[in-house]
Amino acid sequence: MVKPERLFARDAEWRELERFAASEQQGASLGLVYGRRRQGKTLMLELLARESRGFLFAATQQSEAQNLADLGSAYSAFRGLRRPVLFADWREALDELLRIGEDAPVPVVIDEFPYLVSASPALPSYLQQALSPLSHAKEHTRTRLILCGSALTTMAQLLGGGAPLRGRASMELVVRPFRFREAASFWGVEDDPELAFRLHALVGGTPAYKEMCGGTGPADLADFDGWVARRLLNPASAMFREGGLLLREEPSISDPTSYAAVLAAVSAGQHRRSEIAGLLGRPSGALAHLLSGLRDIGLLEQVEDAIRDKRSVFRVAEPAVRLYQLLIQRHEPELVVGRADRVWADNADTVAGKIYGPHFEELARRWCFEHAAPESLGGRATWVRPTEIACREHRRGHELDLVVAESPAFGPERITAIGEAKGTATPVGLPQLERLEHLRGLLPSARVGALPKLLLFARSGFTEDLRREAGRRGDVELVDLWRMYRGE
């Protein structure tokens, strides 16, 4: 199947779905597709069903009897029957659905599967029985059953531990937001890296946010501030409460207030567990279930320290949540009375320091891992992480935005590059290079083998003296926004 033009990007995801749906292997097979809401999962599966003449049923939040009735209507329409089919229970329904692929490989998609599990908790066990090794589905059909959902915890648990479906699935596809370069193309701002960066820092890579913002982004940089006021800070906009709803729409979150407090602390710059606990006035050990819960639903990311074992930092993984916590929630009374322009202008320092700065550092790490050539990094990046290096000379620790390491199949792991990312409005100059050289000398492996390369990332470019110095040396790489969005 050729990927439909309607589906932007998602090339890897479409290949996996096509491979699964068109497999000629005998026996029914099971696949899972899940991810946060508004990532385009339903569109992708609807297109798959249409292109392959498969069956798709979208469940809703209603009783078991109502969903069975709706499924019977959808099934009869698919089969071309004149009257709706009345399924007595889920066992009968599953048996009929799995018979769809008796003559050829056919995808059978059940969207919003967690809604069905909520009303019928035994459904995964019924599926386990229907897909047993000696079942009719396994011996006489080639049905490709796809379960889709946005309740991340529920979907992940279907295949975890002692779950009934563990070992039954041959595909587990997680649909994530667009990467930063894909997002720039999706919004049509790939020719303006500064605009693409600002947009991504505020709304990330969720496809549906473009439609929720009226279908278009800012026309240019001059229109950006006005667009933010109209589309993100406007109470009439669909995006206004999005950053808060992402947490509350996840069924596994029983106490949204406590989880929101953690997101607020991390958004404000408290990235270590001890810092978060201190701001919330809780013991550090009491945060474990909150942090793990936010990681499970994709709103928080834990980043391991590059050098020190068992040390990590936390970052908000969804820019819309960060914007909501830092601006919208705190200034809602002002925004409700129409002061969006004033709130945006008055909080310029917060936006620069708490949003643009950390986001630029994160994009620098992503560039190293996803786009940089091995020659730029002194090797192939196995991982890219931040760290803090102790310094006796200055009697304090120095934060290092990124450490690039290569882990060969045979041989010891080695640091190939270290780097600093400056998202400020002023160009980066020689003092930043000198600081980076000082930090390189403090690395544990500084006296062993080749020295790591020095990477300087600058949102506002570089001074001429730094460019001349970098041009004379082979161990320095300068990366501006154009190179982050276009080069390697």
Stockholm file with secondary structure:
# STOCKHOLM 1.0

chainA/1-488         MVKPERLFARDAEWRELERFAASEQQGASLGLVYGRRRQGKTLMLELLARESRGFLFAATQQSEAQNLADLGSAYSAFRGLRRPVLFADWREALDELLRIGEDAPVPVVIDEFPYLVSASPALPSYLQQALSPLSHAKEHTRTRLILCGSALTTMAQLLGGGAPLRGRASMELVVRPFRFREAASFWGVEDDPELAFRLHALVGGTPAYKEMCGGTGPADLADFDGWVARRLLNPASAMFREGGLLLREEPSISDPTSYAAVLAAVSAGQHRRSEIAGLLGRPSGALAHLLSGLRDIGLLEQVEDAIRDKRSVFRVAEPAVRLYQLLIQRHEPELVVGRADRVWADNADTVAGKIYGPHFEELARRWCFEHAAPESLGGRATWVRPTEIACREHRRGHELDLVVAESPAFGPERITAIGEAKGTATPVGLPQLERLEHLRGLLPSARVGALPKLLLFARSGFTEDLRREAGRRGDVELVDLWRMYRGE
#=GR chainA/1-488 SS CCCCTTSCSCHHHHHHHHHHHTCCCSSCEEEEEECSTTSSHHHHHHHHHHHHTCEEEECCSSCHHHHHHHHHHHHHHHHTCSSCCCCSSHHHHHHHHHGGGSSSCEEEEEETHHHHHHHCTTHHHHHHHHTSTTSHHHHHCCEEEEEEESCHHHHHHTTSTTCTTTTTEEEEEECCCCCHHHHHHHHTCTTCHHHHHHHHHHHTTCTHHHHHTTTCCCSSHHHHHHHHHHHTSCTTSTTTTHHHHHHHTCTTCSCHHHHHHHHHHHHTTCCSHHHHHHHHTSCGGGGHHHHHHHHHTTSEEEEECSSSTTCEEEEESCHHHHHIIIIITTTHHHHHTTCHHHHHHHTHHHIIIIIIHHHHHHHHHHHHHHTCCHHHHTSCCSEEEEEEEEETTTTEEEEEEEEEEECCSSSCCEEEEEEEEECSSSCBCHHHHHHHHHHHHHSTTTTSSSCCEEEEEETTCBCHHHHHHHHHCSSEEEEEHHHHHHCC
#=GC SS_cons         CCCCTTSCSCHHHHHHHHHHHTCCCSSCEEEEEECSTTSSHHHHHHHHHHHHTCEEEECCSSCHHHHHHHHHHHHHHHHTCSSCCCCSSHHHHHHHHHGGGSSSCEEEEEETHHHHHHHCTTHHHHHHHHTSTTSHHHHHCCEEEEEEESCHHHHHHTTSTTCTTTTTEEEEEECCCCCHHHHHHHHTCTTCHHHHHHHHHHHTTCTHHHHHTTTCCCSSHHHHHHHHHHHTSCTTSTTTTHHHHHHHTCTTCSCHHHHHHHHHHHHTTCCSHHHHHHHHTSCGGGGHHHHHHHHHTTSEEEEECSSSTTCEEEEESCHHHHHIIIIITTTHHHHHTTCHHHHHHHTHHHIIIIIIHHHHHHHHHHHHHHTCCHHHHTSCCSEEEEEEEEETTTTEEEEEEEEEEECCSSSCCEEEEEEEEECSSSCBCHHHHHHHHHHHHHSTTTTSSSCCEEEEEETTCBCHHHHHHHHHCSSEEEEEHHHHHHCC
//
